[in-house]
C-alpha cells in the first residue's frame, strides 16, 4: 500500500474536515493517521484535540451508527453489536445505546417485513429449504435466531 506521509498539523486539519462531514469513530481516525504515517504519540495528541473540540464523540457515534444501520441497512442487534465491538467500543457503551434505541422501535415488525420480502423473492417449493434459506438470511442480517424462527413460522403458516 502506498502511504502518503503528512505532517501532523496538516493531518489535524484534514481530520477536522473528515470528522465534520460525518460521525467518525476513534478507530476510523486512528486508521487514517496510521495510513498517513503519523507516530503513536502524535496520533494520541491529535485524537485528544479532536475529542476536546467535539469532532469525535464515542456516544454520539454509537447512536448514529445504530440508527443508520437499523433504518438504512436493516441490520439486527447481533450484527450492529458485533460491528461496534470491532470499532473498539465497550459492552456498557453499546448496551446502553442499544437499549435506548430499541425501546423506541418495533424491532420484530422490521424483521418480519424483511423476511416476508425475502420469502416472496424465493422460488423454492420445498418448505424445509425455504425455511432454512429464510433463517440463514435472518442470521446474515444479524437478527436473533428465536425472533427469526417465530417470524418464519408466521410467514410459512
Order of alpha helices (4+ residues) and beta strands (2+ residues): alpha-alpha-alpha-alpha-alpha-alpha-alpha-alpha-alpha
